[in-house]
Amino acid sequence: MVSSLTQAEVLIALVVAAHAGVLAVRLAASLYRA
């Protein structure tokens, strides 16, 4: 089974997902506190 994603692409995807998750949590927290 050959993966179409390279290790670099997987790493970038994880970083982007983590960054988006952090921003979503911060936004939700700021809205909840407001």
CHARMM-style PDB file with segment names, atoms N, HN, CA, C and O in Angstrom:
ATOM      1  N   MET     1       0.853  -1.198   0.000  1.00  0.00      PROA
ATOM      2  CA  MET     1       0.000   0.000   0.000  1.00  0.00      PROA
ATOM      3  C   MET     1       0.885   1.242   0.000  1.00  0.00      PROA
ATOM      4  O   MET     1       1.594   1.511   0.970  1.00  0.00      PROA
ATOM      5  N   VAL     2       0.836   1.993  -1.090  1.00  0.00      PROA
ATOM      6  HN  VAL     2       0.260   1.775  -1.878  1.00  0.00      PROA
ATOM      7  CA  VAL     2       1.660   3.188  -1.205  1.00  0.00      PROA
ATOM      8  C   VAL     2       0.841   4.416  -0.835  1.00  0.00      PROA
ATOM      9  O   VAL     2      -0.248   4.636  -1.365  1.00  0.00      PROA
ATOM     10  N   SER     3       1.380   5.209   0.080  1.00  0.00      PROA
ATOM     11  HN  SER     3       2.265   5.030   0.510  1.00  0.00      PROA
ATOM     12  CA  SER     3       0.667   6.420   0.489  1.00  0.00      PROA
ATOM     13  C   SER     3       0.981   7.557  -0.471  1.00  0.00      PROA
ATOM     14  O   SER     3       2.120   7.713  -0.911  1.00  0.00      PROA
ATOM     15  N   SER     4      -0.038   8.353  -0.793  1.00  0.00      PROA
ATOM     16  HN  SER     4      -0.964   8.226  -0.436  1.00  0.00      PROA
ATOM     17  CA  SER     4       0.161   9.464  -1.721  1.00  0.00      PROA
ATOM     18  C   SER     4       0.690  10.696  -0.997  1.00  0.00      PROA
ATOM     19  O   SER     4       1.039  11.697  -1.624  1.00  0.00      PROA
ATOM     20  N   LEU     5       0.747  10.611   0.335  1.00  0.00      PROA
ATOM     21  HN  LEU     5       0.464   9.799   0.844  1.00  0.00      PROA
ATOM     22  CA  LEU     5       1.242  11.747   1.110  1.00  0.00      PROA
ATOM     23  C   LEU     5       2.673  11.514   1.554  1.00  0.00      PROA
ATOM     24  O   LEU     5       3.021  10.427   2.014  1.00  0.00      PROA
ATOM     25  N   THR     6       3.489  12.527   1.417  1.00  0.00      PROA
ATOM     26  HN  THR     6       3.206  13.410   1.043  1.00  0.00      PROA
ATOM     27  CA  THR     6       4.865  12.418   1.882  1.00  0.00      PROA
ATOM     28  C   THR     6       4.907  12.779   3.353  1.00  0.00      PROA
ATOM     29  O   THR     6       3.949  13.331   3.894  1.00  0.00      PROA
ATOM     30  N   GLN     7       6.011  12.469   3.991  1.00  0.00      PROA
ATOM     31  HN  GLN     7       6.789  12.020   3.551  1.00  0.00      PROA
ATOM     32  CA  GLN     7       6.130  12.760   5.422  1.00  0.00      PROA
ATOM     33  C   GLN     7       6.013  14.262   5.673  1.00  0.00      PROA
ATOM     34  O   GLN     7       5.434  14.688   6.673  1.00  0.00      PROA
ATOM     35  N   ALA     8       6.566  15.058   4.763  1.00  0.00      PROA
ATOM     36  HN  ALA     8       7.036  14.712   3.951  1.00  0.00      PROA
ATOM     37  CA  ALA     8       6.514  16.510   4.919  1.00  0.00      PROA
ATOM     38  C   ALA     8       5.074  17.011   4.830  1.00  0.00      PROA
ATOM     39  O   ALA     8       4.662  17.878   5.601  1.00  0.00      PROA
ATOM     40  N   GLU     9       4.311  16.457   3.883  1.00  0.00      PROA
ATOM     41  HN  GLU     9       4.645  15.752   3.257  1.00  0.00      PROA
ATOM     42  CA  GLU     9       2.922  16.882   3.724  1.00  0.00      PROA
ATOM     43  C   GLU     9       2.094  16.514   4.943  1.00  0.00      PROA
ATOM     44  O   GLU     9       1.236  17.285   5.373  1.00  0.00      PROA
ATOM     45  N   VAL    10       2.352  15.328   5.506  1.00  0.00      PROA
ATOM     46  HN  VAL    10       3.050  14.702   5.157  1.00  0.00      PROA
ATOM     47  CA  VAL    10       1.638  14.897   6.710  1.00  0.00      PROA
ATOM     48  C   VAL    10       1.977  15.828   7.866  1.00  0.00      PROA
ATOM     49  O   VAL    10       1.092  16.220   8.627  1.00  0.00      PROA
ATOM     50  N   LEU    11       3.257  16.186   8.003  1.00  0.00      PROA
ATOM     51  HN  LEU    11       3.975  15.868   7.385  1.00  0.00      PROA
ATOM     52  CA  LEU    11       3.688  17.075   9.082  1.00  0.00      PROA
ATOM     53  C   LEU    11       3.027  18.446   8.947  1.00  0.00      PROA
ATOM     54  O   LEU    11       2.551  19.013   9.931  1.00  0.00      PROA
ATOM     55  N   ILE    12       3.001  18.972   7.727  1.00  0.00      PROA
ATOM     56  HN  ILE    12       3.388  18.512   6.928  1.00  0.00      PROA
ATOM     57  CA  ILE    12       2.374  20.274   7.482  1.00  0.00      PROA
ATOM     58  C   ILE    12       0.888  20.220   7.812  1.00  0.00      PROA
ATOM     59  O   ILE    12       0.350  21.145   8.418  1.00  0.00      PROA
ATOM     60  N   ALA    13       0.222  19.133   7.412  1.00  0.00      PROA
ATOM     61  HN  ALA    13       0.660  18.380   6.919  1.00  0.00      PROA
ATOM     62  CA  ALA    13      -1.209  18.990   7.682  1.00  0.00      PROA
ATOM     63  C   ALA    13      -1.468  18.970   9.181  1.00  0.00      PROA
ATOM     64  O   ALA    13      -2.434  19.571   9.651  1.00  0.00      PROA
ATOM     65  N   LEU    14      -0.608  18.280   9.940  1.00  0.00      PROA
ATOM     66  HN  LEU    14       0.177  17.792   9.558  1.00  0.00      PROA
ATOM     67  CA  LEU    14      -0.769  18.212  11.392  1.00  0.00      PROA
ATOM     68  C   LEU    14      -0.577  19.587  12.019  1.00  0.00      PROA
ATOM     69  O   LEU    14      -1.323  19.969  12.921  1.00  0.00      PROA
ATOM     70  N   VAL    15       0.420  20.330  11.547  1.00  0.00      PROA
ATOM     71  HN  VAL    15       1.026  20.019  10.815  1.00  0.00      PROA
ATOM     72  CA  VAL    15       0.684  21.665  12.088  1.00  0.00      PROA
ATOM     73  C   VAL    15      -0.490  22.599  11.798  1.00  0.00      PROA
ATOM     74  O   VAL    15      -0.918  23.352  12.674  1.00  0.00      PROA
ATOM     75  N   VAL    16      -1.005  22.551  10.583  1.00  0.00      PROA
ATOM     76  HN  VAL    16      -0.657  21.939   9.872  1.00  0.00      PROA
ATOM     77  CA  VAL    16      -2.138  23.403  10.205  1.00  0.00      PROA
ATOM     78  C   VAL    16      -3.371  23.050  11.027  1.00  0.00      PROA
ATOM     79  O   VAL    16      -4.086  23.937  11.495  1.00  0.00      PROA
ATOM     80  N   ALA    17      -3.621  21.747  11.203  1.00  0.00      PROA
ATOM     81  HN  ALA    17      -3.040  21.027  10.823  1.00  0.00      PROA
ATOM     82  CA  ALA    17      -4.782  21.311  11.982  1.00  0.00      PROA
ATOM     83  C   ALA    17      -4.645  21.745  13.435  1.00  0.00      PROA
ATOM     84  O   ALA    17      -5.617  22.189  14.048  1.00  0.00      PROA
ATOM     85  N   ALA    18      -3.447  21.619  13.985  1.00  0.00      PROA
ATOM     86  HN  ALA    18      -2.658  21.259  13.487  1.00  0.00      PROA
ATOM     87  CA  ALA    18      -3.220  22.009  15.379  1.00  0.00      PROA
ATOM     88  C   ALA    18      -3.408  23.516  15.537  1.00  0.00      PROA
ATOM     89  O   ALA    18      -4.009  23.970  16.510  1.00  0.00      PROA
ATOM     90  N   HSD    19      -2.892  24.291  14.579  1.00  0.00      PROA
ATOM     91  HN  HSD    19      -2.404  23.921  13.788  1.00  0.00      PROA
ATOM     92  CA  HSD    19      -3.017  25.743  14.645  1.00  0.00      PROA
ATOM     93  C   HSD    19      -4.488  26.160  14.564  1.00  0.00      PROA
ATOM     94  O   HSD    19      -4.934  27.036  15.305  1.00  0.00      PROA
ATOM     95  N   ALA    20      -5.231  25.526  13.660  1.00  0.00      PROA
ATOM     96  HN  ALA    20      -4.869  24.815  13.058  1.00  0.00      PROA
ATOM     97  CA  ALA    20      -6.654  25.841  13.516  1.00  0.00      PROA
ATOM     98  C   ALA    20      -7.409  25.470  14.789  1.00  0.00      PROA
ATOM     99  O   ALA    20      -8.315  26.189  15.210  1.00  0.00      PROA
ATOM    100  N   GLY    21      -7.032  24.347  15.399  1.00  0.00      PROA
ATOM    101  HN  GLY    21      -6.296  23.763  15.057  1.00  0.00      PROA
ATOM    102  CA  GLY    21      -7.687  23.916  16.634  1.00  0.00      PROA
ATOM    103  C   GLY    21      -7.440  24.906  17.754  1.00  0.00      PROA
ATOM    104  O   GLY    21      -8.359  25.241  18.501  1.00  0.00      PROA
ATOM    105  N   VAL    22      -6.203  25.380  17.879  1.00  0.00      PROA
ATOM    106  HN  VAL    22      -5.457  25.108  17.272  1.00  0.00      PROA
ATOM    107  CA  VAL    22      -5.864  26.344  18.928  1.00  0.00      PROA
ATOM    108  C   VAL    22      -6.639  27.643  18.720  1.00  0.00      PROA
ATOM    109  O   VAL    22      -7.166  28.216  19.673  1.00  0.00      PROA
ATOM    110  N   LEU    23      -6.706  28.105  17.474  1.00  0.00      PROA
ATOM    111  HN  LEU    23      -6.278  27.640  16.699  1.00  0.00      PROA
ATOM    112  CA  LEU    23      -7.442  29.339  17.194  1.00  0.00      PROA
ATOM    113  C   LEU    23      -8.919  29.168  17.519  1.00  0.00      PROA
ATOM    114  O   LEU    23      -9.543  30.082  18.057  1.00  0.00      PROA
ATOM    115  N   ALA    24      -9.486  28.003  17.196  1.00  0.00      PROA
ATOM    116  HN  ALA    24      -8.979  27.261  16.759  1.00  0.00      PROA
ATOM    117  CA  ALA    24     -10.901  27.752  17.469  1.00  0.00      PROA
ATOM    118  C   ALA    24     -11.164  27.751  18.966  1.00  0.00      PROA
ATOM    119  O   ALA    24     -12.168  28.297  19.425  1.00  0.00      PROA
ATOM    120  N   VAL    25     -10.266  27.141  19.727  1.00  0.00      PROA
ATOM    121  HN  VAL    25      -9.451  26.697  19.354  1.00  0.00      PROA
ATOM    122  CA  VAL    25     -10.430  27.094  21.184  1.00  0.00      PROA
ATOM    123  C   VAL    25     -10.332  28.494  21.777  1.00  0.00      PROA
ATOM    124  O   VAL    25     -11.123  28.862  22.645  1.00  0.00      PROA
ATOM    125  N   ARG    26      -9.364  29.269  21.310  1.00  0.00      PROA
ATOM    126  HN  ARG    26      -8.721  28.970  20.605  1.00  0.00      PROA
ATOM    127  CA  ARG    26      -9.198  30.633  21.828  1.00  0.00      PROA
ATOM    128  C   ARG    26     -10.410  31.489  21.480  1.00  0.00      PROA
ATOM    129  O   ARG    26     -10.866  32.283  22.302  1.00  0.00      PROA
ATOM    130  N   LEU    27     -10.936  31.331  20.261  1.00  0.00      PROA
ATOM    131  HN  LEU    27     -10.566  30.686  19.593  1.00  0.00      PROA
ATOM    132  CA  LEU    27     -12.107  32.097  19.845  1.00  0.00      PROA
ATOM    133  C   LEU    27     -13.318  31.713  20.686  1.00  0.00      PROA
ATOM    134  O   LEU    27     -14.066  32.582  21.134  1.00  0.00      PROA
ATOM    135  N   ALA    28     -13.513  30.424  20.899  1.00  0.00      PROA
ATOM    136  HN  ALA    28     -12.906  29.718  20.535  1.00  0.00      PROA
ATOM    137  CA  ALA    28     -14.643  29.952  21.705  1.00  0.00      PROA
ATOM    138  C   ALA    28     -14.520  30.467  23.135  1.00  0.00      PROA
ATOM    139  O   ALA    28     -15.515  30.868  23.737  1.00  0.00      PROA
ATOM    140  N   ALA    29     -13.315  30.459  23.676  1.00  0.00      PROA
ATOM    141  HN  ALA    29     -12.506  30.133  23.186  1.00  0.00      PROA
ATOM    142  CA  ALA    29     -13.095  30.924  25.048  1.00  0.00      PROA
ATOM    143  C   ALA    29     -13.384  32.417  25.150  1.00  0.00      PROA
ATOM    144  O   ALA    29     -14.007  32.861  26.114  1.00  0.00      PROA
ATOM    145  N   SER    30     -12.942  33.188  24.174  1.00  0.00      PROA
ATOM    146  HN  SER    30     -12.436  32.827  23.390  1.00  0.00      PROA
ATOM    147  CA  SER    30     -13.162  34.637  24.214  1.00  0.00      PROA
ATOM    148  C   SER    30     -14.652  34.955  24.083  1.00  0.00      PROA
ATOM    149  O   SER    30     -15.155  35.869  24.736  1.00  0.00      PROA
ATOM    150  N   LEU    31     -15.352  34.200  23.241  1.00  0.00      PROA
ATOM    151  HN  LEU    31     -14.944  33.457  22.710  1.00  0.00      PROA
ATOM    152  CA  LEU    31     -16.789  34.433  23.074  1.00  0.00      PROA
ATOM    153  C   LEU    31     -17.545  34.013  24.327  1.00  0.00      PROA
ATOM    154  O   LEU    31     -18.525  34.649  24.714  1.00  0.00      PROA
ATOM    155  N   TYR    32     -17.084  32.939  24.958  1.00  0.00      PROA
ATOM    156  HN  TYR    32     -16.288  32.422  24.644  1.00  0.00      PROA
ATOM    157  CA  TYR    32     -17.757  32.440  26.166  1.00  0.00      PROA
ATOM    158  C   TYR    32     -17.603  33.422  27.322  1.00  0.00      PROA
ATOM    159  O   TYR    32     -18.525  33.617  28.114  1.00  0.00      PROA
ATOM    160  N   ARG    33     -16.422  34.039  27.406  1.00  0.00      PROA
ATOM    161  HN  ARG    33     -15.673  33.880  26.763  1.00  0.00      PROA
ATOM    162  CA  ARG    33     -16.158  34.974  28.503  1.00  0.00      PROA
ATOM    163  C   ARG    33     -16.825  36.324  28.269  1.00  0.00      PROA
ATOM    164  O   ARG    33     -17.125  37.039  29.225  1.00  0.00      PROA
ATOM    165  N   ALA    34     -17.060  36.678  27.010  1.00  0.00      PROA
ATOM    166  HN  ALA    34     -16.817  36.097  26.234  1.00  0.00      PROA
ATOM    167  CA  ALA    34     -17.632  37.988  26.690  1.00  0.00      PROA
ATOM    168  C   ALA    34     -19.076  38.096  27.192  1.00  0.00      PROA
ATOM    169  OT1 ALA    34     -19.718  39.131  27.010  1.00  0.00      PROA
TER     170      ALA     34
END
